[in-house]
Amino acid sequence: MALYMYQASYTAKTMAAQLREPQDPVAVIRPTLEDLGATILVAGFPFGEYDLLVVYEAPDDVTAASVAMAVAAAGEVKSAKTTRLLSGQEWLESLLKRRVLKPQKSG
């Protein structure tokens, strides 16, 4: 399973609805992600540019794209960003792979 970080900013309408009737946004989106084959690992609510941050596992990039499209289609966010995260093992593999390459001499 691959790791992804999803960050979203709410629309003013969504934020107003949250203030009128507070609810856990993660509980709202969890079933959609699970239906698509993704599993939420951690979620939080950062200060600043984004209102919601979710780290989740999904089988592949196509599933991650489907997650982003499903959330966008709901119309609750004004902007969002998905970032593919490397696991510790993937990071290590990338470092080891880089060591195989020989530096190019400029000349």
Order of alpha helices (4+ residues) and beta strands (2+ residues): beta-alpha-alpha-beta-beta-alpha-beta-alpha
